[in-house]
Amino acid sequence: MYHKYDAVVIGAGGAGLSAAIKLVGKGNVAVISKLYPSRSHTGAAQGGICAALGNCEEDHWEWHMFDTVKGGDYLTDQDAAEILAREAIDAIYELEHMGLPFNRTPEGKIDQRRFGGHTRNYGEGPVRRACYSADRTGHMILQTLYQQGIKNNVTFFNEFHLMDILINNGRCVGVTAIDIKTGELHTFQTKAAILATGGYGRAWKVTSNAHACTGDGMTSAYRAGVPLMDMEMYQFHPTGLYRIGVLLSEAARGEGGILRNSVGERFCERYAPTLKDLAPRDMVSRFIAQEIREGRGAGPDKDYVYLHVDHLGKEVIDAKLPDITDFARTYLKVEPYKEGVPIQPTAHYAMGGVPTNVNGEVIIDENATVLPGLYAAGEVACVSVHGANRLGTNSLVDLVVFGRRAGMKAAEYIKTVDFEELPANHESKANQLIGWVNAGTDPKRKEIAADIRKELQREMEENVKVVRNEKGMTHALTKIQELKGRYLKVRLQDPSSKFNTERLEILELGSLLEVAEATAKGALERKESRGAHYREDMLNRDDVNFLKHTLAYRSEDGGVSRLAYKPVSITRFQPKERKY
Ligand SMILES: Cc1cc2nc3c(=O)[nH]c(=O)nc-3n(C[C@H](O)[C@H](O)[C@H](O)COP(=O)(O)OP(=O)(O)OC[C@H]3O[C@@H](n4cnc5c(N)ncnc54)[C@H](O)[C@@H]3O)c2cc1C
């Protein structure tokens, strides 16, 4: 089937909906989403969304900008960090006016809590900057934005899976997507496509991410000739439930929760005397890894530590942390009122992704050349506001600030251009891929997608995690290449066309393999330690050679053909040693 819209947003999480709302009234707009919008992963976000409102204590956007730059280990583009910190304030009030039910102070202002790496006066101590709705902040944002979309007659194509981004005469002119319900391929001709498809935490075994987080949007852009930026910068959140990764938000530590090792020691204060348990995530994850390596992990395998909130009291836990403490009861049968919860670092957030400028326009090379008509925002994108490590609560604000900006820029653009023709045979690439998946019913195709996925996740877990080294990453790359070979022989057991989730899982696995390869390759070639990329064989940050962004380009046959590098934007804050 064929559709024509002035703008098409792919993804109905916080970023996609923020962009779509800014296009309302500027042209007709469609949102395509493989999940029903309110199931998007933004709904899982717990702890908060930050802005220097200064409602609970003094705060300034400059302090927020500084924390974002320092938190990102100076790989953050400072022009982007300035926009994030300045525009966060308006974005929060806009959400409030849309009806978002924030927690309130006794005087009725939006309440704010502490979060890792957010400080007062350039690092003096923690500051209360995160606005929140109990521990359901993302859920509230998603519901609020979706309701605005419905109210404003945005057209939703729910349960449509993006296949290809269509480029003609150097412009993005449309996308193809499968209607999951029928299995039919649809073409959307458009003047502007906005990618907002989220992250790819499912490349790891222990992850906070939902099953749908498979990097499809990144892969579609990559297959259309866009490089992927800073993929090696993948965040591990310190407090995933032991073995399963379900997240216990940093809000728990923001409210006073603490980490203890097997001997009951509050170990973070040894490593980060000022911020302690509220040091940034890359560091706390490393502290945990170090405790475990030095034999102070808990349990029979000495491979986890405890998160304690028991000293906060039942009242605080019930009022401010109800969902996450329920997770501990449900999944580990642990009672947080009384005991520590076993936790370990969990794959959480992609700092890298599809490169954009500060207006959400996708760029395609080291010279920041814009690909007209293609935009990206949210976790799929790399603007790069998080650099080498994202601070907690800076993602939700990234979605709304840069989602809005991408929507507004696309709204300007669609006024200035006519529709461009679709490329000849525009459905052929998608049909070829679907045809190849369908041919998997041939008995000669014996590989099982779930096995390949598990092996990929195990490999990434072992060798491209919190602590890395050359040997491990080389092993991971070789393994990924082997898995890509086996993927070519993957079997399809369900030949039906309606709601064929097996077929989708095969397509998603193809995405995971490609983004995992770009991640491992970028990591192997970044010969330093910076933020989330910590190499035990190269312990120091190397600003002389690596104060730069990595761009991974794809070859025709689907491998990383080459890496190139792009300078970091440094405006206000010169790089210095990162201490907390
Ligand atoms: C457990 C958890 C807690 C978190 N807590 C916080 C927090 O407190 N504060 C904070 O700032 N951040 C938090 N984060 C991070 C933050 O929630 C995410 O980074 C953010 O929500 C991503 O939003 P998004 O709009 O980019 O993508 P998502 O919300 O993941 O939405 C992606 C959308 O793209 C669609 N999509 C994907 N692939 C396709 C495809 N092939 N075809 C069509 N549609 C597709 C999906 O259907 C979905 O609608 C948390 C993350 C997790 C996992």
PDBQT file of the ligand as one rigid body, heavy atoms in Angstrom, charges set to zero:
ROOT
HETATM    1  C1  LIG A 601      14.233   0.790  32.974  1.00  0.00    +0.000 C 
HETATM    2  C2  LIG A 601      14.669   2.122  32.458  1.00  0.00    +0.000 A 
HETATM    3  C3  LIG A 601      14.589   3.242  33.275  1.00  0.00    +0.000 A 
HETATM    4  C4  LIG A 601      14.957   4.483  32.786  1.00  0.00    +0.000 A 
HETATM    5  N1  LIG A 601      14.835   5.577  33.587  1.00  0.00    +0.000 NA
HETATM    6  C5  LIG A 601      15.160   6.807  33.112  1.00  0.00    +0.000 A 
HETATM    7  C6  LIG A 601      14.985   7.971  33.885  1.00  0.00    +0.000 A 
HETATM    8  O1  LIG A 601      14.507   7.920  35.011  1.00  0.00    +0.000 OA
HETATM    9  N2  LIG A 601      15.340   9.149  33.356  1.00  0.00    +0.000 N 
HETATM   10  C7  LIG A 601      15.874   9.271  32.112  1.00  0.00    +0.000 A 
HETATM   11  O2  LIG A 601      16.188  10.379  31.687  1.00  0.00    +0.000 OA
HETATM   12  N3  LIG A 601      16.022   8.169  31.331  1.00  0.00    +0.000 NA
HETATM   13  C8  LIG A 601      15.678   6.958  31.788  1.00  0.00    +0.000 A 
HETATM   14  N4  LIG A 601      15.843   5.847  30.995  1.00  0.00    +0.000 N 
HETATM   15  C9  LIG A 601      16.270   6.019  29.600  1.00  0.00    +0.000 C 
HETATM   16  C10 LIG A 601      15.109   6.457  28.749  1.00  0.00    +0.000 C 
HETATM   17  O3  LIG A 601      13.920   5.928  29.243  1.00  0.00    +0.000 OA
HETATM   18  C11 LIG A 601      15.238   6.027  27.280  1.00  0.00    +0.000 C 
HETATM   19  O4  LIG A 601      16.499   6.354  26.818  1.00  0.00    +0.000 OA
HETATM   20  C12 LIG A 601      14.222   6.765  26.447  1.00  0.00    +0.000 C 
HETATM   21  O5  LIG A 601      12.924   6.570  26.966  1.00  0.00    +0.000 OA
HETATM   22  C13 LIG A 601      14.241   6.366  24.982  1.00  0.00    +0.000 C 
HETATM   23  O6  LIG A 601      13.173   7.043  24.356  1.00  0.00    +0.000 OA
HETATM   24  P1  LIG A 601      13.004   7.031  22.774  1.00  0.00    +0.000 P 
HETATM   25  O7  LIG A 601      11.807   7.864  22.467  1.00  0.00    +0.000 OA
HETATM   26  O8  LIG A 601      14.282   7.394  22.141  1.00  0.00    +0.000 OA
HETATM   27  O9  LIG A 601      12.739   5.511  22.451  1.00  0.00    +0.000 OA
HETATM   28  P2  LIG A 601      11.631   4.477  22.984  1.00  0.00    +0.000 P 
HETATM   29  O10 LIG A 601      10.808   5.010  24.092  1.00  0.00    +0.000 OA
HETATM   30  O11 LIG A 601      12.363   3.193  23.176  1.00  0.00    +0.000 OA
HETATM   31  O12 LIG A 601      10.673   4.358  21.753  1.00  0.00    +0.000 OA
HETATM   32  C14 LIG A 601      11.098   3.747  20.547  1.00  0.00    +0.000 C 
HETATM   33  C15 LIG A 601       9.930   3.723  19.618  1.00  0.00    +0.000 C 
HETATM   34  O13 LIG A 601      10.383   3.268  18.360  1.00  0.00    +0.000 OA
HETATM   35  C16 LIG A 601       9.548   2.266  17.890  1.00  0.00    +0.000 C 
HETATM   36  N5  LIG A 601      10.336   1.369  17.028  1.00  0.00    +0.000 N 
HETATM   37  C17 LIG A 601      11.491   0.739  17.310  1.00  0.00    +0.000 A 
HETATM   38  N6  LIG A 601      11.877   0.003  16.258  1.00  0.00    +0.000 NA
HETATM   39  C18 LIG A 601      10.960   0.192  15.297  1.00  0.00    +0.000 A 
HETATM   40  C19 LIG A 601      10.770  -0.315  13.997  1.00  0.00    +0.000 A 
HETATM   41  N7  LIG A 601      11.619  -1.183  13.446  1.00  0.00    +0.000 N 
HETATM   42  N8  LIG A 601       9.688   0.080  13.296  1.00  0.00    +0.000 NA
HETATM   43  C20 LIG A 601       8.787   0.931  13.832  1.00  0.00    +0.000 A 
HETATM   44  N9  LIG A 601       8.894   1.429  15.077  1.00  0.00    +0.000 NA
HETATM   45  C21 LIG A 601       9.976   1.061  15.787  1.00  0.00    +0.000 A 
HETATM   46  C22 LIG A 601       8.981   1.586  19.117  1.00  0.00    +0.000 C 
HETATM   47  O14 LIG A 601       7.749   1.012  18.825  1.00  0.00    +0.000 OA
HETATM   48  C23 LIG A 601       8.819   2.781  20.048  1.00  0.00    +0.000 C 
HETATM   49  O15 LIG A 601       7.585   3.415  19.822  1.00  0.00    +0.000 OA
HETATM   50  C24 LIG A 601      15.459   4.603  31.478  1.00  0.00    +0.000 A 
HETATM   51  C25 LIG A 601      15.556   3.479  30.663  1.00  0.00    +0.000 A 
HETATM   52  C26 LIG A 601      15.181   2.252  31.161  1.00  0.00    +0.000 A 
HETATM   53  C27 LIG A 601      15.340   1.078  30.267  1.00  0.00    +0.000 C 
ENDROOT
TORSDOF 0
